[in-house]
Amino acid sequence: MIILASAPSLKLLLSHPVHCLSFGFGTGLSPKAPGTLGTLVGFPFFLGVMHLAMSQQLLMIAVLFALGIYFCHQTGLALGVSDHGAIVWDEIVAMMLVLVFTPQQWGWWLAAFLLFRLFDIWKPFPIRQCDAMVKGGLGVMLDDLLAALYAIVCIQGWIWMN
């Protein structure tokens, strides 16, 4: 039986900026589909960087990914669970990455969202294996990065076929 050092709560969210970011500004505290709500936060974040050159977008996402390793690790320690469902920073950053490679039209963005969520939940090879082997903040961030890569391949494949 796993005993949480601290349950995900508004109090924990407000206790430190790291937890606020890890919980996706509160979206991770949703009792239903916190990962899906957290993924949606990736859209306004991407809107903030979409005007930049692709290289700058990727650099910004790489920085957010690296910071996410720390954020997610610290919040996992506070919760007593490495990859608690309330931690959604990984979904935010991964969705931003998918959007870099997605045409800027609402239909494509909806497809990108659905594909990313599919692969994040389904965890096809090697995502599930990576998730089981890599723990801590890196593990939290890495499985979503891999799900993002699957979504990007699908989006780019559809673009190539059209």
C-alpha positions as CSV (number, residue, x, y, z in Angstrom):
1,M,0.0,0.0,0.0
2,I,1.3,3.4,-1.0
3,I,0.8,6.2,1.6
4,L,1.0,9.7,0.2
5,A,3.3,12.1,2.1
6,S,0.8,14.8,1.0
7,A,-2.3,14.5,-1.1
8,P,-2.6,16.7,-4.2
9,S,-4.4,19.8,-2.9
10,L,-4.8,23.5,-3.4
11,K,-2.7,24.0,-0.3
12,L,0.2,22.0,-1.8
13,L,-0.3,23.8,-5.2
14,L,0.0,27.2,-3.5
15,S,2.8,26.1,-1.2
16,H,5.6,26.5,-3.8
17,P,5.8,27.8,-7.4
18,V,7.3,24.4,-8.4
19,H,4.1,22.6,-7.4
20,C,1.9,25.2,-9.1
21,L,3.8,24.5,-12.3
22,S,3.8,20.8,-11.8
23,F,0.0,20.8,-11.3
24,G,-0.5,22.8,-14.4
25,F,-1.8,25.9,-12.5
26,G,-4.4,23.7,-10.8
27,T,-5.6,21.6,-13.8
28,G,-3.9,18.6,-12.4
29,L,-6.1,18.8,-9.3
30,S,-9.2,17.9,-11.4
31,P,-10.8,14.8,-10.1
32,K,-11.5,13.7,-13.7
33,A,-9.1,13.6,-16.5
34,P,-6.3,15.8,-15.0
35,G,-3.9,14.8,-17.8
36,T,-6.3,15.8,-20.5
37,L,-6.9,19.2,-18.8
38,G,-3.2,19.6,-18.3
39,T,-2.6,18.9,-22.0
40,L,-5.0,21.8,-22.8
41,V,-2.7,24.2,-20.9
42,G,0.0,23.4,-23.6
43,F,-2.1,25.4,-26.1
44,P,-1.9,28.8,-24.5
45,F,1.8,28.1,-23.7
46,F,2.4,27.4,-27.3
47,L,0.6,30.5,-28.4
48,G,3.2,32.4,-26.4
49,V,6.1,31.0,-28.5
50,M,4.5,30.2,-31.9
51,H,5.7,33.6,-33.3
52,L,9.3,32.5,-32.7
53,A,11.5,30.7,-35.2
54,M,11.2,26.9,-35.0
55,S,14.7,26.7,-33.6
56,Q,13.8,29.1,-30.8
57,Q,10.5,27.2,-30.1
58,L,12.5,24.0,-29.8
59,L,15.0,25.6,-27.5
60,M,12.3,27.0,-25.3
61,I,10.6,23.6,-25.1
62,A,13.9,22.0,-24.3
63,V,14.4,24.4,-21.4
64,L,10.8,23.8,-20.2
65,F,11.5,20.0,-20.5
66,A,14.7,20.3,-18.4
67,L,13.0,22.4,-15.8
68,G,10.1,19.9,-15.8
69,I,12.5,17.2,-14.7
70,Y,13.2,19.2,-11.6
71,F,9.6,20.4,-11.1
72,C,8.1,16.9,-11.4
73,H,10.8,15.4,-9.2
74,Q,10.2,17.9,-6.4
75,T,6.4,17.5,-6.6
76,G,6.7,13.7,-6.7
77,L,8.8,13.8,-3.5
78,A,6.2,16.1,-1.8
79,L,3.4,13.6,-2.8
80,G,5.4,10.5,-2.1
81,V,4.6,9.2,-5.6
82,S,7.0,9.7,-8.4
83,D,4.5,10.0,-11.3
84,H,1.2,11.0,-9.6
85,G,-1.6,11.8,-12.0
86,A,-1.9,15.3,-10.7
87,I,1.5,16.2,-12.1
88,V,0.7,17.5,-15.6
89,W,3.7,19.7,-16.5
90,D,4.9,16.8,-18.7
91,E,1.7,16.9,-20.7
92,I,2.0,20.7,-21.1
93,V,5.5,20.6,-22.5
94,A,4.9,17.5,-24.7
95,M,1.8,19.1,-26.2
96,M,3.8,22.2,-27.0
97,L,6.3,20.0,-28.9
98,V,3.6,18.4,-30.9
99,L,2.2,21.8,-31.9
100,V,5.6,22.9,-33.3
101,F,5.2,20.2,-36.0
102,T,1.4,20.7,-36.5
103,P,-0.1,23.0,-39.1
104,Q,-1.7,26.1,-37.4
105,Q,-5.3,25.2,-38.1
106,W,-7.9,24.1,-35.5
107,G,-8.6,20.8,-37.2
108,W,-4.9,19.8,-37.2
109,W,-4.6,21.0,-33.6
110,L,-7.6,18.9,-32.6
111,A,-6.0,15.9,-34.3
112,A,-2.7,16.6,-32.6
113,F,-4.4,16.8,-29.2
114,L,-6.3,13.5,-29.7
115,L,-3.2,11.7,-31.0
116,F,-1.0,12.9,-28.2
117,R,-3.7,11.9,-25.6
118,L,-4.1,8.5,-27.3
119,F,-0.4,7.7,-27.2
120,D,0.0,9.1,-23.7
121,I,-2.7,6.9,-22.3
122,W,-2.1,3.8,-24.5
123,K,1.7,3.9,-24.0
124,P,2.8,1.7,-27.0
125,F,6.3,0.2,-27.1
126,P,8.7,1.5,-25.9
127,I,6.8,4.1,-23.9
128,R,5.4,1.6,-21.3
129,Q,8.8,0.0,-20.9
130,C,10.5,3.4,-20.5
131,D,7.8,4.5,-18.0
132,A,8.5,1.3,-15.9
133,M,12.3,1.7,-16.0
134,V,12.9,5.4,-15.7
135,K,11.7,7.0,-12.4
136,G,11.8,10.4,-10.9
137,G,11.4,13.6,-12.8
138,L,13.1,12.3,-15.9
139,G,10.7,9.4,-16.0
140,V,7.7,11.6,-15.7
141,M,8.9,13.8,-18.5
142,L,10.3,11.1,-20.8
143,D,7.2,9.0,-21.4
144,D,5.3,12.1,-22.5
145,L,8.1,13.1,-24.8
146,L,7.9,9.7,-26.5
147,A,4.1,10.0,-26.8
148,A,4.7,13.4,-28.4
149,L,7.1,11.8,-30.9
150,Y,4.5,9.2,-31.9
151,A,1.9,12.0,-32.4
152,I,4.4,14.1,-34.5
153,V,5.1,11.1,-36.7
154,C,1.4,10.6,-37.3
155,I,0.8,14.3,-38.0
156,Q,3.8,14.5,-40.4
157,G,2.7,11.3,-42.1
158,W,-0.7,12.8,-42.8
159,I,0.9,16.0,-44.1
160,W,3.2,14.0,-46.3
161,M,0.3,11.9,-47.7
162,N,-1.7,15.1,-48.6
